[in-house]
Amino acid sequence: MKPKKELLTAAEMSVNLAGIPLATPVVLLSGCVAFGEDLFHIKGFPWSAVGAICLKGTTLEPRAGNAPHRVAETPSGLLNAIGLQNPGARAVVETILPRLTGRLAPWPVQLIANIAGSTVEEYGEVARIFDDSPVAGIEINISCPNVKKGGAAFGADPEVAARVVAEVRKATSKPLFTKLSPNVTDIRLMARVAMEAGSDGLSVINTLMGMAIDIRNRQAILGNVQGGLSGPAIKPIALLKVWQVWQELREKKVPIIGQGGIASARDGIEFFLAGASAIGLGTALFRQPLLPGKVVSGMRRYLEEEGVSRVSDLTGTLGVGGA
């Protein structure tokens, strides 16, 4: 029997994400862990396996969110229409962040704010509030409806998306990540526009839009009718979008947080090969709350077996032409 190989150290799992040092490439995604405080109630939660937490989507003023139902299970996925329920940016910065950073002190977990708005100007105001806070970076959610454009999503219009990113860029010196929607004609164009407007990196992808129907009541299950689809069902789409964005911008080596259906170490490795610099865990955490530890240990083992010294060396190394 061959002796068991020693696993790689945590240092080889570290990555630099647009200037933000992460102890591991695992990012807990916005909306899936709220503001992170509930994780402290999970016995044995593997904090050492978490590189960053992307905080719940936050707007300038408090929001109550959508009417119920807000969540519906689907085959291999989850639909949600929460409606950005949050206490407002000032409450997050003044009340939640001090409490959260105190509890996270034993671990090198970075915090990334996720900001949203109904106007271009509101995005800038929220960014200014978070600029004077301990968050390491800001993620821009451009999937929100633009009230000045009849409710169309900011991320569906390249020109408007660019204005949002530029406005946020003026409001903060922190690293910016634009969260791209897959519900567009060409995600490569949106990626290029976001980077040219001042984004430092990209989050790929946000949820796809879908719906669920109760055939007995003949009603939409979600109170908002439509919601965002996440989970394993969207992984092949997310992988393709990450690869397309990486191919479009690979000469600039743009940092990409790859996300969409990741539920294992193998999934995470696939996203790195497609072009990701870090990976986001979201819906899978509801089923496997201890997943970060499993993903990190599995990826370490893969690196050792493949003779790769650092996880960052995997980024964008996908061959073409099939296996």
C-alpha positions as CSV (number, residue, x, y, z in Angstrom):
1,M,0.0,0.0,0.0
2,K,1.3,3.4,-1.0
3,P,1.8,5.9,1.9
4,K,-0.9,8.6,2.0
5,K,0.4,11.8,0.6
6,E,0.5,14.9,2.8
7,L,-2.0,17.5,1.8
8,L,-0.9,20.9,0.6
9,T,-0.8,23.7,3.2
10,A,-3.4,26.5,3.3
11,A,-0.9,28.9,1.9
12,E,-1.1,27.2,-1.5
13,M,-4.8,27.8,-1.5
14,S,-4.5,31.5,-1.1
15,V,-5.3,33.9,-4.0
16,N,-5.1,37.6,-4.7
17,L,-8.4,38.9,-5.9
18,A,-7.9,42.4,-7.4
19,G,-5.6,43.3,-4.5
20,I,-7.7,41.6,-1.8
21,P,-5.7,38.7,-0.2
22,L,-7.9,35.6,0.4
23,A,-6.7,32.8,2.6
24,T,-8.7,30.4,0.3
25,P,-10.5,31.0,-3.0
26,V,-13.9,30.3,-1.4
27,V,-16.4,33.2,-1.3
28,L,-19.8,32.8,0.4
29,L,-22.2,34.4,-2.0
30,S,-24.5,37.4,-1.4
31,G,-28.0,36.5,-0.2
32,C,-27.1,33.0,0.8
33,V,-25.6,33.7,4.2
34,A,-27.3,37.0,4.9
35,F,-24.7,39.1,6.7
36,G,-22.8,36.0,7.9
37,E,-23.9,36.1,11.5
38,D,-26.1,33.1,11.3
39,L,-23.1,30.9,10.4
40,F,-21.8,31.2,14.0
41,H,-24.8,29.1,15.1
42,I,-23.6,26.2,12.9
43,K,-21.6,23.7,15.0
44,G,-18.2,23.1,13.5
45,F,-18.5,25.7,10.7
46,P,-15.1,25.7,8.9
47,W,-14.2,29.3,9.1
48,S,-10.6,28.6,8.1
49,A,-11.9,27.4,4.7
50,V,-13.6,30.7,3.9
51,G,-11.7,33.4,2.0
52,A,-14.5,36.0,1.9
53,I,-18.1,36.6,2.7
54,C,-20.1,38.7,0.1
55,L,-22.7,40.4,2.3
56,K,-26.4,40.5,1.6
57,G,-27.5,43.0,-1.1
58,T,-27.8,46.4,0.5
59,T,-29.7,49.5,-0.7
60,L,-29.6,53.1,0.5
61,E,-32.8,52.9,2.5
62,P,-34.3,49.8,4.3
63,R,-36.4,47.5,2.2
64,A,-39.0,45.0,3.3
65,G,-38.7,42.8,0.2
66,N,-41.3,41.0,-1.9
67,A,-44.5,39.5,-0.7
68,P,-44.4,35.7,0.0
69,H,-43.8,33.1,-1.3
70,R,-40.2,34.1,-1.8
71,V,-38.6,30.7,-2.4
72,A,-39.6,27.7,-4.4
73,E,-37.6,24.4,-5.0
74,T,-37.2,23.2,-8.5
75,P,-35.5,20.1,-9.9
76,S,-31.8,20.6,-9.2
77,G,-32.3,24.2,-8.2
78,L,-33.9,26.9,-6.2
79,L,-36.0,29.9,-7.3
80,N,-35.9,33.0,-5.0
81,A,-37.6,36.4,-5.2
82,I,-36.5,37.9,-1.8
83,G,-36.6,41.5,-3.2
84,L,-33.5,42.8,-1.5
85,Q,-34.8,42.8,2.0
86,N,-32.2,44.7,4.1
87,P,-31.9,47.3,6.8
88,G,-30.2,49.9,4.7
89,A,-26.6,50.8,4.1
90,R,-26.1,53.0,7.2
91,A,-27.5,50.3,9.5
92,V,-25.2,47.7,8.0
93,V,-22.1,49.9,8.4
94,E,-22.9,51.3,11.9
95,T,-24.5,48.2,13.5
96,I,-23.9,44.9,11.7
97,L,-20.3,45.3,10.5
98,P,-18.8,46.2,13.9
99,R,-20.5,43.1,15.4
100,L,-19.5,40.9,12.5
101,T,-15.8,41.9,12.4
102,G,-15.5,41.4,16.1
103,R,-16.7,37.8,15.8
104,L,-14.6,37.1,12.7
105,A,-11.4,38.4,14.4
106,P,-9.8,34.9,14.8
107,W,-10.0,34.2,11.1
108,P,-8.7,36.1,8.0
109,V,-12.1,36.3,6.4
110,Q,-12.5,39.2,4.1
111,L,-15.9,41.1,3.7
112,I,-17.2,42.3,0.4
113,A,-20.3,44.5,0.3
114,N,-23.0,43.9,-2.3
115,I,-24.7,47.1,-3.3
116,A,-27.9,47.7,-5.2
117,G,-30.1,50.7,-6.2
118,S,-33.0,52.0,-8.2
119,T,-31.1,54.8,-9.8
120,V,-27.5,55.4,-10.9
121,E,-27.1,58.0,-8.2
122,E,-28.3,55.7,-5.5
123,Y,-25.6,53.2,-6.3
124,G,-23.0,56.0,-5.8
125,E,-24.5,57.0,-2.4
126,V,-24.4,53.4,-1.1
127,A,-20.8,53.0,-2.3
128,R,-19.8,56.1,-0.4
129,I,-21.3,54.8,2.8
130,F,-19.4,51.5,2.4
131,D,-16.2,53.3,1.4
132,D,-15.9,54.4,5.0
133,S,-16.2,50.9,6.4
134,P,-14.1,47.7,7.0
135,V,-15.2,45.9,3.9
136,A,-12.3,45.0,1.6
137,G,-14.3,45.4,-1.6
138,I,-17.6,46.2,-3.2
139,E,-19.7,44.0,-5.5
140,I,-22.1,45.9,-7.8
141,N,-25.4,44.1,-8.4
142,I,-26.5,45.5,-11.8
143,S,-29.5,43.1,-12.1
144,C,-31.7,45.6,-10.2
145,P,-34.6,47.4,-12.0
146,N,-33.9,50.9,-13.1
147,V,-36.8,53.0,-12.1
148,K,-35.8,55.8,-14.5
149,K,-35.9,53.4,-17.4
150,G,-39.3,51.8,-16.8
151,G,-38.0,48.9,-14.7
152,A,-35.5,47.4,-17.1
153,A,-32.5,45.9,-15.3
154,F,-29.3,48.1,-15.3
155,G,-27.4,45.1,-16.4
156,A,-29.4,44.7,-19.6
157,D,-28.2,47.9,-21.1
158,P,-24.4,48.3,-21.7
159,E,-24.6,52.1,-21.6
160,V,-26.5,52.3,-18.3
161,A,-24.4,49.5,-16.8
162,A,-21.3,51.5,-17.6
163,R,-22.8,54.6,-15.9
164,V,-23.5,52.6,-12.8
165,V,-19.9,51.3,-12.6
166,A,-18.5,54.7,-13.3
167,E,-20.6,56.3,-10.6
168,V,-19.5,53.7,-8.0
169,R,-15.9,54.1,-9.1
170,K,-16.0,57.8,-8.4
171,A,-17.5,57.0,-4.9
172,T,-14.9,54.6,-3.6
173,S,-11.2,53.6,-3.9
174,K,-12.0,50.0,-2.8
175,P,-11.8,47.1,-5.4
176,L,-15.0,46.8,-7.4
177,F,-16.6,43.6,-8.8
178,T,-19.5,43.9,-11.2
179,K,-21.9,41.0,-10.9
180,L,-23.0,40.1,-14.4
181,S,-26.4,38.8,-15.3
182,P,-26.7,35.8,-17.7
183,N,-30.0,37.3,-18.9
184,V,-28.4,39.3,-21.6
185,T,-27.7,38.8,-25.3
186,D,-23.9,38.9,-25.0
187,I,-22.3,38.7,-21.6
188,R,-18.9,39.3,-23.1
189,L,-19.9,42.8,-24.1
190,M,-21.2,43.5,-20.6
191,A,-18.0,42.3,-19.1
192,R,-15.9,44.5,-21.4
193,V,-18.1,47.5,-20.7
194,A,-17.9,47.0,-16.9
195,M,-14.1,46.8,-16.9
196,E,-13.7,49.8,-19.1
197,A,-16.0,51.8,-16.8
198,G,-13.8,51.1,-13.8
199,S,-14.5,47.6,-12.4
200,D,-11.5,45.7,-11.0
201,G,-13.0,42.3,-11.4
202,L,-16.2,40.5,-12.3
203,S,-18.7,38.1,-10.6
204,V,-20.0,35.6,-13.1
205,I,-22.9,34.8,-13.0
206,N,-26.0,36.1,-11.2
207,T,-29.1,33.9,-11.3
208,L,-31.2,33.1,-14.4
209,M,-34.8,34.2,-14.4
210,G,-37.6,31.6,-14.0
211,M,-40.9,30.8,-12.5
212,A,-42.8,28.0,-10.8
213,I,-46.6,27.2,-11.0
214,D,-49.0,25.6,-8.6
215,I,-51.3,23.6,-11.0
216,R,-54.0,23.1,-8.3
217,N,-54.4,26.8,-7.5
218,R,-53.4,27.8,-11.0
219,Q,-51.2,30.5,-9.6
220,A,-47.5,31.4,-9.7
221,I,-45.9,30.0,-6.5
222,L,-43.7,33.1,-6.0
223,G,-45.4,36.2,-4.9
224,N,-43.3,38.2,-7.4
225,V,-44.2,35.6,-10.1
226,Q,-40.6,35.4,-11.4
227,G,-37.5,34.8,-9.5
228,G,-33.8,34.0,-9.8
229,L,-32.9,30.3,-10.5
230,S,-29.7,29.0,-8.8
231,G,-28.3,25.7,-7.8
232,P,-26.8,22.7,-9.8
233,A,-29.2,23.3,-12.7
234,I,-27.4,26.4,-13.8
235,K,-23.8,25.1,-13.5
236,P,-23.2,24.3,-17.2
237,I,-24.5,27.8,-18.1
238,A,-22.3,29.5,-15.5
239,L,-19.3,27.6,-16.6
240,L,-19.8,28.6,-20.2
241,K,-20.3,32.3,-19.2
242,V,-17.1,32.3,-17.1
243,W,-15.2,30.8,-20.0
244,Q,-16.6,33.3,-22.5
245,V,-15.7,36.2,-20.2
246,W,-12.2,34.9,-19.6
247,Q,-11.6,34.4,-23.3
248,E,-12.8,37.9,-23.9
249,L,-10.6,39.5,-21.3
250,R,-7.8,36.9,-20.8
251,E,-5.0,39.3,-22.0
252,K,-5.9,41.6,-19.1
253,K,-6.1,38.6,-16.6
254,V,-9.3,40.0,-15.2
255,P,-10.1,38.5,-11.7
256,I,-13.4,36.5,-12.0
257,I,-15.4,35.1,-9.0
258,G,-16.9,32.1,-10.7
259,Q,-20.3,31.1,-9.4
260,G,-23.4,29.1,-10.3
261,G,-24.2,25.7,-9.0
262,I,-20.9,24.9,-7.3
263,A,-21.5,22.0,-4.8
264,S,-18.2,20.1,-4.7
265,A,-14.4,20.5,-5.0
266,R,-14.7,19.1,-8.6
267,D,-17.1,21.9,-9.5
268,G,-14.8,24.5,-8.1
269,I,-11.8,23.1,-10.1
270,E,-13.9,23.2,-13.3
271,F,-14.6,26.9,-12.7
272,F,-10.9,27.6,-12.2
273,L,-10.0,25.8,-15.4
274,A,-12.7,27.9,-17.2
275,G,-11.1,31.2,-16.0
276,A,-12.1,31.9,-12.4
277,S,-9.7,33.3,-9.9
278,A,-12.0,32.5,-6.9
279,I,-15.3,30.5,-6.5
280,G,-18.6,31.3,-5.0
281,L,-20.7,29.0,-2.9
282,G,-24.4,29.8,-2.5
283,T,-27.4,27.5,-2.9
284,A,-25.4,24.4,-2.0
285,L,-24.8,25.8,1.5
286,F,-28.5,25.3,2.4
287,R,-28.1,21.5,1.9
288,Q,-24.4,21.3,3.0
289,P,-23.5,24.1,5.5
290,L,-20.1,22.6,6.1
291,L,-19.3,22.6,2.3
292,P,-16.5,25.1,2.4
293,G,-14.2,22.8,4.3
294,K,-15.0,19.9,1.9
295,V,-14.3,22.1,-1.2
296,V,-11.0,23.4,0.1
297,S,-9.7,20.0,1.2
298,G,-10.8,18.4,-2.1
299,M,-9.1,21.1,-4.1
300,R,-5.9,20.8,-2.1
301,R,-5.9,17.0,-2.8
302,Y,-6.4,17.6,-6.5
303,L,-3.5,20.1,-6.7
304,E,-1.2,17.6,-5.0
305,E,-2.2,14.8,-7.3
306,E,-1.7,17.0,-10.4
307,G,1.6,18.5,-9.2
308,V,0.2,22.0,-9.2
309,S,1.8,24.2,-6.5
310,R,-0.9,26.9,-6.2
311,V,-4.6,27.0,-6.9
312,S,-4.2,30.2,-8.9
313,D,-2.1,28.3,-11.4
314,L,-5.2,26.6,-12.5
315,T,-7.0,29.7,-13.8
316,G,-7.8,29.7,-17.5
317,T,-5.9,26.5,-18.2
318,L,-8.8,24.7,-19.9
319,G,-7.8,23.1,-23.2
320,V,-10.1,23.2,-26.2
321,G,-11.3,20.5,-28.6
322,G,-12.8,18.1,-26.0
323,A,-11.4,15.6,-23.5
